[in-house]
């Protein structure tokens, strides 16, 4: 299998290759309505790893919950086929890394705009219980001056901030949090540290913990030796809080956003000892420890750095800043740090001449974010298909109450059993990932799921039947319908009650899960709506235009008449028997008219 994708990939048409990174090949594509999307086709070594696919599935499902104008949304993903791919919305622009290396550090106003935008993105990401794990300048796009965070969750799939299977360190060490280097538990505080490091780069053009050997950079990170003196004075306090070595001492995303909104370029002094930790005690960075080689954690790695940027533009800056970071080029060595840019964002090319200075633009707040139209139609289509399927089932039950009603009961039991089995499996995988024992657990759990489903149905089916009887009474006595006609509609209400009444949540979730896995694009959802909607329309027309078929039973009216006749005969037999016994006891049996 190769990442060289064909001209079409699922419902998307591939236009051209726009990049390649450690995860896969990036293509510019068009969806069914001609809108530009970004498609990343995974590399074979990722696609062949079943655990990697499971973790990617879990991450993509989580990423879809994030809604923010500052986060690149995942539109679609195909994760089970032979050629897995992830689709995101396409946003033309340059990365923060390319912008700073080409044009130099950002101005104060643009820097505040960047910090606030990244903090708002982080608030949305953390609100969805997601940890980005790979904040860095190459994972931030600048679109009309606003930041757009990309590629979150994907780097964690291949442990991009840890050792890979070959021992190669993937990722940019200068933007790691200390707990990642220590291989400790990773929390959302790691994103706060990485975000501040990214803003530091935008302000200075250099990583916050210097350059050099991998060991030296990691030592500076773990010791908290950020080069804050290179950052603008008004920004140092914000950076110092977010770059604390202790994860618990860093502010949360919401607090970091509040601090970013209070940034003021007019501040001209900074006292490093004035920042207090969460306990209220002042914290000083310990500078007395000796540097460890960290050879027991990760092997030394040389990684190539970007080429030196061109001379700064002639336009004067409004405030002095250190020159952009210019690393020494490494000759005759391949680039081991793969470009982990998300699909749809071009890889950096050679440095371009700086544009002429222009008047600063007024900052306009971003418009309120709404999900892309494709995604809204996809969700609406899936929900609408489920509703139309239920309408079809109800109409068929009205036409053939006994036969289809029994099928509806069996279908509800099967769906409930499937949800108990596979719903629990999905929840387990979200917590601990995939396991080779999952098929065995499903097999062993099938009898218990059947028993559980049957026990619930023993209560739920009579409840739905009672609902149908109430509908029958309402239609027959209040609506003046015939017994048979009211009973047919009552059977339809019974079928609907199996899914919509309290207790029908498991079958509904099973239907939703099935439709979500089948309808993977707006086009598929539209086709399903047309087909199922047509079937529902004809089913409703036939249900309204013909008499119900009660086979293999009899019509309710005849059954009720027979029951009434039997009841009358039984009652009369009891009454006459009692009267005869009483008269015989009184010795008047000879005058008994029924003797």
HELIX and SHEET records of a PDB file:
HELIX    1   1 UNK A   44  UNK A   47  1                                   4    
HELIX    2   2 UNK A   50  UNK A   63  1                                  14    
HELIX    3   3 UNK A   96  UNK A  103  1                                   8    
HELIX    4   4 UNK A  108  UNK A  127  1                                  20    
HELIX    5   5 UNK A  137  UNK A  139  5                                   3    
HELIX    6   6 UNK A  154  UNK A  157  1                                   4    
HELIX    7   7 UNK A  173  UNK A  175  5                                   3    
HELIX    8   8 UNK A  178  UNK A  181  1                                   4    
HELIX    9   9 UNK A  189  UNK A  204  1                                  16    
HELIX   10  10 UNK A  214  UNK A  223  1                                  10    
HELIX   11  11 UNK A  228  UNK A  230  5                                   3    
HELIX   12  12 UNK A  233  UNK A  242  1                                  10    
HELIX   13  13 UNK A  247  UNK A  249  5                                   3    
HELIX   14  14 UNK A  253  UNK A  261  1                                   9    
HELIX   15  15 UNK A  272  UNK A  274  5                                   3    
HELIX   16  16 UNK A  373  UNK A  399  1                                  27    
HELIX   17  17 UNK A  401  UNK A  418  1                                  18    
HELIX   18  18 UNK A  419  UNK A  423  3                                   5    
HELIX   19  19 UNK A  424  UNK A  432  1                                   9    
HELIX   20  20 UNK A  438  UNK A  473  1                                  36    
HELIX   21  21 UNK A  474  UNK A  478  3                                   5    
HELIX   22  22 UNK A  483  UNK A  500  1                                  18    
HELIX   23  23 UNK A  505  UNK A  518  1                                  14    
HELIX   24  24 UNK A  522  UNK A  545  1                                  24    
HELIX   25  25 UNK A  556  UNK A  585  1                                  30    
HELIX   26  26 UNK A  589  UNK A  591  5                                   3    
SHEET    1   A 6 UNK A   8  UNK A   9  0                                        
SHEET    2   A 6 UNK A  12  UNK A  20 -1                                        
SHEET    3   A 6 UNK A  24  UNK A  30 -1                                        
SHEET    4   A 6 UNK A  36  UNK A  42 -1                                        
SHEET    5   A 6 UNK A  85  UNK A  89 -1                                        
SHEET    6   A 6 UNK A  74  UNK A  78 -1                                        
SHEET    1   B 3 UNK A  94  UNK A  95  0                                        
SHEET    2   B 3 UNK A 140  UNK A 143 -1                                        
SHEET    3   B 3 UNK A 146  UNK A 149 -1                                        
END                                                                             
